[in-house]
Amino acid sequence: MSSNISKAVLGLETVLAVFIIFSVIIGSIDLISYVKNIYINSPPFTYDLFQSLLGHVLLLVIGLELSLMLIRHTPGSVIEVLLFAIARKILIYSTYTYEYLIGIAALAGIFAIRRFLFVPKISEIEGIILSAATPIKDVNRIIGSHIPEDIARTLGGLVITLAEELKEELAVGKSLKIADVSLEIMTSKDGVIEKVRVEKLNPQS
């Protein structure tokens, strides 16, 4: 039941990601009008027009990063969205010195979270869904696990290797254990594993 719900949620998130990408493509058309205004009004080339252009471009970038966040399901992708959002606020809308200082402090706080809290804390409760192409070393860094890195290079390769060793059939919902983690196949297409839920196990598990 929980596996079906997870697949349904992943499907809806994928649809939302596609919708955001489509919206970004439509929004990119407005860049043509900016270029036309720049050509018509140059000279003089106004500061407000250039600031508006930069704000629009950065907003489109945030939309793309948001779609990646919905697809990747990694804490790193969330942090990237926040970084771009704060950078847009600082570069486009900040006018006073204290606003720049607050923005810089916010960026420093995000980098501190990434460095000191990002690894084990976020994914200990219910695991984290990662792409099957995620390198094992990155999985260990993200969730603070100790998966041997000499078995396979990627998460998907690790699942396939474990299934072959245990003579298990690969299917959505299939769970395998190695070291201090549990691996569950979340989605696959044409027999190729796409996403895997990685959950760090308690010592007694």
Stockholm file with secondary structure:
# STOCKHOLM 1.0

chainA/1-205         MSSNISKAVLGLETVLAVFIIFSVIIGSIDLISYVKNIYINSPPFTYDLFQSLLGHVLLLVIGLELSLMLIRHTPGSVIEVLLFAIARKILIYSTYTYEYLIGIAALAGIFAIRRFLFVPKISEIEGIILSAATPIKDVNRIIGSHIPEDIARTLGGLVITLAEELKEELAVGKSLKIADVSLEIMTSKDGVIEKVRVEKLNPQS
#=GR chainA/1-205 SS CHHHHHHHHHHHHHHHHHHHHHHHHHHHTHHHHHHHHHHHHCSSCCHHHHHHHHHHHHHHHHHHHHHHHHHHCCHHHHHHHHHHHHHHIIIIICCSHHHHHHHHHHHHHHHHHHHHTTTTSTTTTTCEEEETTSBHHHHHHHHCCCCCTTSCSBHHHHHHHHHHHHTCCCCTTCEEEETTEEEEEEEEETTEEEEEEEEECCTTC
#=GC SS_cons         CHHHHHHHHHHHHHHHHHHHHHHHHHHHTHHHHHHHHHHHHCSSCCHHHHHHHHHHHHHHHHHHHHHHHHHHCCHHHHHHHHHHHHHHIIIIICCSHHHHHHHHHHHHHHHHHHHHTTTTSTTTTTCEEEETTSBHHHHHHHHCCCCCTTSCSBHHHHHHHHHHHHTCCCCTTCEEEETTEEEEEEEEETTEEEEEEEEECCTTC
//
